[in-house]
Structure formats: C-alpha cells, structure tokens
Amino acid sequence: MIQVSQSNPNGSNRKRRSFLLYLASLALFYPVVRFVGYNIPRKPNYIKITSQLPLAGYLITRDFILFDKGDLCWALSRKCTHLGCKLHYSETDDILECPCHQSKFHASTGDVVKGPAKKPLILFPVEKRKSSPFYIVTT
C-alpha cells in the first residue's frame, strides 16, 4: 500500500496571511514616518537697508556684515560656525575673527583661514538697488 503524505494547507495560508499583514502594516506605517520626519521650510527674511553704505564699503549689523566693493555686493553671517559667537571685522586684515576661539574667516568669501572652525560662513544673497531701499539682504 502506498501512502501519500499531504502538506498542511493551513500552514501555507498562515504564511501568506502573515506576509500580507506585514505588507499592510508597512503601507500604513510609511506615511506616519514621512509625516514625523517632515520639516517645514523656513520662509526667507528680507532685510532692507535704506541708507547708503559708509565710504569704507561695509556695514555691520547684528546678524550679518554687508560689503559693497564697486560692482560686487555680498553679506556674510556674523555667527561663527564653531560655537556661534559674534564675529568682529578687521578692516586692516580683511578678515572676520571670532573672539571666543580666534577662528578667522576670509571677508570676501567666508572661507576658514584659521580654525578651530571647519565650515565657512553663510553667504547671504544681496540685491543692490539705485533707490531706497538701496540693499535687500535675504537671510
């Protein structure tokens, strides 16, 4: 007599059912993960400078330093990329220096000249105009 063994049909159904449940939970969980990790983009802040720059060609504000050298116009952040101290501008050396740990940055590019800071300064876009407001800095 020949015996034929049959596999349990319920076992394969269980595997299929657990696999489908796994896929359904992923499909429901994915939007939640996307929502939690979403960052709202920051709106740009427009700062209007209504006066002409001094003859030295720069203006120091609380958050940035605005430079105007003929046709070129740029603004650099005054926040040090090392620990966030306010930077001071040295006109004779044309550098920005951090009073906390003496990091130095090139005034025309914001690149690090001397550490401990490793990242360059933030360069803000500037729109130069012929009438008031003469400069619009986007931070």
Protein Blocks (a to p, Z undefined) as FASTA:
>chain_A
ZZdddddfklmmmmmmmmmmmmmmmmmmmmmmmmmmpccdddddddddfbdcdfkopacd
fkbccddehjaccdddfbdfklopacdddfklopacdfklopacdfklopafbdcbfbdc
ddddddddfbdcfbdcdZZ
